[in-house]
Amino acid sequence: MTATPTNADPTSGTTAELIVDVAAGMGTSVDVLRAVSQRVLWLSAAIVDAANRGRVNTSGVKVGGHQASSASMVDIMVALWFHSLHGEDRVSVKPHASPVLHAINYLLGDLDAAYLTTLRAKGGLQSYPSRLKVPDTVDFSTGSVGIGATAALWAAIAHRYTRSHFPDTPDAGRFVSLLGDAELDEGAIWEAVADPQVASLGELLWVVDLNRQSLDRVVPDIQIERLQGMFAAAGWQVVTLKWGQFVSELFERPGGAELRQRLEEMPNEEYQRMLRVPANEVAERILAGQDSSSLRDLVGSLSPDDLAHAVRDLGGHDLSLLVDTFDGADDHRPTVVFAYTIKGRGLATEGHPNNHSALLTEAQMGQLAEACGMDTTDPWATFAPDTAAGRLCAARAAALARPAITP
């Protein structure tokens, strides 16, 4: 991976043990957010698993789903829904992350558990977010790749127009688009980004899930740099979240500069192969072809588990960094956040080149349940109301509640 340009550096900010949740009027520890994230990861994978292994299927045709594409979005969406969003905000969610949206809505009490086994079933949860065909809250239908991303942009413009002509137009918050990196191949997106009036939309926030894997290719770093430059040229604030705070601290130690250079010059394909080796083999992968004694000393000072954690510590999975970034976005111009993530983060298919629509096996689901503190015999368990996570879910459900619309 190579260094990427940015005109904002959120890593210089501060978020430590406590995040102040303005919308909920409470303090939320990063540990509680992480607990919620692990539950959402499990639920989103279980929704897809139930559709494929939990229903009678006489046709033998694979039902499908996107566990890996969902997993890379979990932390981004948890940071938004469980901290940064307000009730007036509207969010467009990338198509393949619909299981994450349903998992979050379930924890917020916005979706009945009976629907969790109905993904891609007639009358059940749709393959992609749909305003008309699912029972829980969806702000924008995003079935066509690239269309959902621009929908929030046009909604922001439409709201400004109605407010200028009709004073009783309800207030609006931010208009947020969560999109996959491959969606930036769509020409319609760049027609929207380049529109002159868009440069003044401070209520617009786009978050790019930069897992660098699409259905048929690995997105090259030079392409990422070019895309960032195109946003900046159009007047957008461009924020790049490449590394999390754990590995960033290692970069400050003796040998840290060499570690960063090694990781950032490592081709994406090699990086993703490193994610699939056992923890005790990561050091060998990092040091291959390297002659820096300080790098060897730094790598040797870390336990295999810490080193494996460090190479996975990307900005798009650092909850406190995400919260700082979303809360600190410029409100005088649109913001795009390039959040580096791992496709399949936390799953057995993590980083695999063929994980796009791969399904976890029964054994792999069992391993995921153990890692997330869940029981496969009770897959839809929620947090007890008297736990910190349970209180957070209740507080956020209240903060995000919307008044009923009278036709």
C-alpha positions in Angstrom: 0.0 0.0 0.0 1.3 3.5 -0.9 0.8 6.7 1.0 -2.3 8.6 0.0 -2.8 12.4 -0.3 -5.2 14.2 2.0 -6.0 17.7 3.0 -7.0 16.7 6.5 -5.2 14.6 9.0 -7.6 13.3 11.8 -4.9 11.2 13.4 -3.6 14.4 15.0 -6.9 14.8 16.9 -7.7 13.3 20.3 -10.2 10.6 21.3 -9.2 8.4 24.2 -11.2 6.5 26.6 -14.5 8.4 26.5 -16.5 9.6 23.6 -19.1 12.3 24.3 -22.3 11.3 22.6 -24.1 14.6 22.1 -27.2 13.1 20.5 -27.7 10.6 23.3 -26.6 13.0 26.1 -24.2 10.4 27.5 -20.7 9.2 27.5 -19.8 6.1 25.5 -16.6 4.2 26.0 -14.8 2.9 23.0 -15.1 -0.6 24.6 -18.9 -0.4 24.5 -18.8 0.7 20.9 -16.5 -2.3 20.2 -19.0 -4.7 21.9 -21.8 -3.3 19.7 -19.6 -3.7 16.6 -18.9 -7.3 17.4 -22.6 -8.0 17.8 -23.4 -6.3 14.5 -20.7 -8.3 12.8 -22.2 -11.5 14.1 -25.8 -10.5 13.3 -25.0 -9.4 9.7 -23.2 -12.6 9.0 -25.9 -14.7 10.7 -28.6 -13.0 8.5 -26.9 -14.2 5.4 -26.1 -17.6 6.9 -29.8 -18.1 7.9 -30.8 -17.4 4.3 -28.5 -20.0 2.9 -28.3 -22.8 5.6 -31.4 -22.1 7.8 -34.1 -22.4 5.2 -35.5 -25.3 3.2 -34.1 -25.0 -0.3 -35.5 -27.6 -2.7 -34.0 -25.9 -5.8 -30.4 -26.3 -4.6 -29.6 -22.8 -6.0 -27.4 -20.7 -3.7 -29.4 -17.9 -2.1 -26.3 -15.8 -1.7 -25.5 -12.7 0.2 -22.4 -10.6 0.9 -20.9 -11.4 4.3 -17.4 -10.1 3.4 -18.6 -6.8 1.9 -20.8 -6.3 5.0 -18.0 -7.0 7.4 -15.8 -4.2 6.0 -18.6 -1.7 6.7 -19.4 -2.7 10.3 -17.2 -0.3 12.2 -18.0 2.6 10.0 -21.7 2.1 10.4 -21.5 1.5 14.2 -19.6 4.7 14.6 -22.3 6.6 12.8 -25.5 5.0 14.2 -24.2 4.5 17.7 -22.5 7.9 18.1 -22.5 10.4 15.3 -25.9 10.4 13.6 -28.8 12.6 14.6 -32.4 12.0 14.0 -32.5 14.5 11.1 -29.7 12.9 9.2 -30.4 10.7 6.2 -28.0 7.9 5.1 -27.6 6.1 1.8 -26.0 2.6 2.5 -24.0 0.7 -0.1 -26.1 -2.2 -1.6 -24.0 -5.1 -0.3 -24.1 -3.7 3.3 -27.8 -4.2 3.7 -27.3 -7.0 6.3 -25.4 -4.5 8.5 -28.2 -2.0 8.3 -30.8 -4.6 9.2 -28.6 -5.8 12.1 -28.3 -2.2 13.4 -32.0 -1.6 13.1 -32.7 -4.8 14.9 -30.5 -3.7 17.9 -32.3 -0.4 17.9 -35.7 -2.0 18.1 -36.6 -1.0 14.5 -36.8 -4.6 13.1 -38.6 -7.6 14.4 -36.5 -10.7 14.9 -38.9 -12.7 12.7 -37.4 -10.9 9.6 -33.8 -11.8 10.3 -34.2 -15.2 8.6 -35.9 -13.8 5.5 -33.1 -12.3 3.5 -33.9 -12.7 -0.2 -37.1 -14.6 0.6 -40.4 -13.5 -0.9 -41.9 -10.9 1.3 -38.7 -10.8 3.4 -35.6 -8.6 3.6 -34.4 -7.5 0.2 -30.9 -8.0 -1.2 -30.2 -4.3 -1.0 -31.7 -1.4 1.0 -35.2 -0.6 -0.2 -37.5 2.1 1.1 -40.6 0.3 -0.1 -40.0 -3.4 0.4 -38.5 -3.8 3.9 -40.2 -3.1 7.2 -37.3 -1.2 8.9 -36.0 2.3 8.3 -34.2 2.8 5.0 -33.6 6.4 3.7 -32.5 5.6 0.2 -33.0 2.6 -2.1 -29.6 1.7 -3.4 -30.0 -1.4 -5.5 -28.3 0.0 -8.6 -24.5 0.5 -8.0 -23.6 4.1 -8.0 -27.1 5.5 -7.8 -27.4 5.4 -4.1 -24.3 7.4 -3.6 -25.6 10.4 -5.5 -29.1 10.1 -4.1 -28.1 11.8 -0.9 -26.4 14.6 -2.8 -29.5 15.3 -4.9 -31.6 15.1 -1.7 -29.4 17.8 -0.1 -29.9 20.1 -3.1 -33.6 19.4 -3.1 -33.9 20.2 0.6 -32.1 23.5 0.1 -34.5 24.3 -2.8 -37.6 23.5 -0.8 -36.4 25.5 2.3 -35.8 28.5 0.1 -39.3 28.4 -1.4 -41.4 26.9 1.4 -40.5 28.2 4.9 -42.3 25.4 6.7 -40.1 22.8 5.2 -38.8 20.5 8.0 -35.2 20.9 9.1 -32.6 18.4 7.8 -29.3 17.3 9.2 -26.5 15.7 7.2 -26.9 13.7 4.1 -24.5 10.8 4.2 -23.5 8.3 1.5 -21.7 5.1 2.4 -20.3 3.6 -0.8 -17.9 0.9 -2.0 -14.6 1.9 -3.6 -15.6 0.2 -6.9 -18.7 2.4 -7.1 -16.4 5.3 -7.9 -16.0 3.8 -11.3 -19.5 5.0 -12.1 -19.6 8.0 -14.4 -22.8 9.4 -12.8 -20.9 9.9 -9.5 -18.4 12.2 -11.1 -21.1 14.2 -12.9 -22.5 14.9 -9.5 -19.2 15.6 -7.7 -18.2 18.1 -10.4 -21.5 20.1 -10.3 -20.5 23.7 -9.2 -23.3 24.0 -6.6 -22.2 20.8 -4.8 -19.0 22.5 -3.5 -21.0 24.5 -1.0 -22.9 21.6 0.5 -21.5 21.4 3.9 -24.2 19.0 5.0 -22.9 16.4 2.6 -20.7 13.5 3.9 -19.5 10.6 1.8 -17.6 7.7 3.3 -15.8 5.4 0.9 -15.3 1.8 2.1 -11.8 1.4 0.8 -11.3 -2.4 1.1 -9.6 -2.3 -2.4 -11.4 -5.5 -3.5 -14.2 -5.5 -6.0 -15.8 -8.5 -7.7 -13.2 -8.8 -10.4 -10.1 -7.0 -9.3 -8.0 -5.4 -6.6 -8.2 -1.6 -6.8 -4.7 -0.2 -7.4 -3.3 2.5 -5.1 -2.6 4.8 -8.0 -6.3 4.8 -8.8 -7.1 5.7 -5.2 -4.7 8.7 -5.3 -6.3 9.9 -8.6 -9.8 9.7 -7.1 -8.8 11.6 -4.0 -7.3 14.3 -6.2 -10.5 14.6 -8.3 -12.6 15.2 -5.1 -10.1 17.8 -3.9 -10.1 19.6 -7.3 -13.9 19.8 -7.1 -13.6 21.6 -3.7 -14.4 18.8 -1.4 -12.7 18.2 2.0 -10.7 15.0 1.5 -9.9 12.9 4.7 -7.9 9.7 4.5 -8.1 7.2 7.3 -5.3 4.8 6.5 -4.0 3.6 9.8 -5.5 3.2 13.2 -4.0 4.5 16.4 -2.4 1.3 17.6 -0.2 0.8 14.6 0.4 4.6 14.4 2.0 4.5 17.8 4.3 1.7 16.6 5.3 4.0 13.7 6.7 6.5 16.2 9.1 3.9 17.8 12.6 3.1 16.5 12.1 1.1 13.3 8.6 2.4 13.0 9.3 4.5 9.9 10.7 1.4 8.2 7.6 -0.6 9.3 5.3 2.0 7.8 7.3 2.2 4.6 7.2 -1.6 4.3 3.5 -1.8 4.8 2.7 1.1 2.5 5.0 -0.1 -0.3 3.6 -3.7 0.0 1.3 -4.5 -3.0 -2.3 -4.9 -2.0 -2.2 -8.5 -3.2 0.7 -9.3 -0.9 -0.9 -7.5 2.0 -4.1 -9.5 1.6 -2.1 -12.7 1.5 -0.4 -11.7 4.8 -3.8 -11.4 6.4 -4.5 -15.1 5.7 -1.4 -16.6 7.4 -1.3 -17.6 11.0 -0.2 -14.9 13.5 3.2 -16.5 14.0 4.0 -16.1 10.3 3.3 -12.4 10.0 6.8 -11.3 11.1 8.4 -13.4 8.4 6.1 -11.8 5.8 7.0 -8.3 7.0 10.7 -8.9 7.2 11.0 -10.7 3.8 13.7 -8.9 1.8 14.2 -6.3 4.5 17.7 -5.6 5.9 16.8 -2.9 8.5 18.0 -4.0 11.9 15.7 -1.5 13.6 12.7 -2.9 11.8 13.8 -6.4 12.9 14.1 -5.2 16.5 10.7 -3.6 16.4 9.0 -6.6 14.9 10.8 -8.9 17.3 9.6 -6.9 20.3 6.0 -7.6 19.5 4.0 -10.7 20.2 2.6 -12.6 17.2 -0.9 -11.5 18.3 0.1 -7.8 18.6 1.8 -7.9 15.2 -1.2 -9.5 13.6 -3.4 -6.9 15.2 -1.1 -4.1 14.0 -1.2 -5.0 10.3 -5.0 -5.1 10.5 -5.2 -1.8 12.3 -6.6 0.3 9.4 -8.3 3.6 9.9 -11.7 2.3 8.8 -11.8 -0.1 11.8 -10.6 2.4 14.4 -13.8 3.4 16.1 -12.5 6.4 18.0 -10.8 7.7 14.9 -14.0 7.3 12.9 -16.0 9.1 15.6 -13.5 12.0 15.6 -13.6 12.2 11.8 -17.4 12.2 11.5 -17.8 14.7 14.3 -15.1 17.0 12.9 -16.2 17.2 9.2 -16.1 20.6 7.7 -19.7 22.0 7.6 -18.9 24.6 4.9 -18.1 22.2 2.1 -18.8 18.5 1.3 -16.5 16.0 2.9 -15.4 12.6 1.5 -13.7 10.2 3.9 -11.5 7.4 2.4 -11.6 4.8 5.1 -9.2 2.0 4.5 -10.8 -1.3 5.5 -10.4 -5.1 5.1 -13.0 -7.0 3.1 -14.2 -9.7 5.4 -12.8 -8.1 8.5 -13.1 -10.6 11.4 -14.4 -13.4 9.2 -12.6 -16.6 8.2 -12.7 -15.2 4.6 -10.8 -12.0 5.6 -8.8 -10.6 2.7 -9.4 -13.7 0.5 -9.5 -12.7 -3.2 -12.6 -14.8 -3.8 -14.6 -13.7 -0.7 -17.0 -11.3 -2.5 -20.0 -13.6 -2.2 -18.3 -16.5 -0.3 -20.3 -18.0 2.5 -19.0 -19.1 5.9 -19.2 -22.8 6.6 -21.0 -24.1 9.7 -17.7 -24.5 11.4 -16.6 -21.0 10.5 -19.9 -19.6 11.8 -19.1 -21.4 15.1 -15.7 -19.8 15.2 -17.2 -16.4 14.6 -19.8 -16.9 17.3 -17.1 -17.7 19.8 -15.1 -14.6 18.8 -18.2 -12.4 19.1 -19.3 -13.9 22.4 -22.4 -15.5 20.8 -24.1 -18.9 20.9 -25.2 -20.4 17.6 -28.2 -21.9 19.3 -29.4 -18.3 20.2 -28.2 -16.3 17.2 -30.5 -13.3 17.6 -29.7 -12.5 21.2 -29.7 -8.8 22.0 -27.9 -6.9 24.8 -29.5 -7.1 28.3 -31.1 -3.7 29.1 -29.0 -3.2 32.2 -25.7 -3.6 30.4 -23.7 -0.7 29.0 -24.3 -1.8 25.5 -28.0 -2.3 26.1 -28.3 1.2 27.6 -26.4 2.6 24.6 -28.8 0.8 22.1 -31.8 2.3 24.0 -30.3 5.8 24.1 -29.5 5.7 20.4 -32.9 4.4 19.5 -34.4 7.4 21.3 -31.9 9.9 19.8 -32.6 8.6 16.2 -36.4 8.3 16.6 -38.3 10.3 14.0 -41.7 11.9 14.3 -44.5 10.3 12.4 -45.2 11.8 9.0 -48.7 12.9 8.4 -49.7 12.6 4.7 
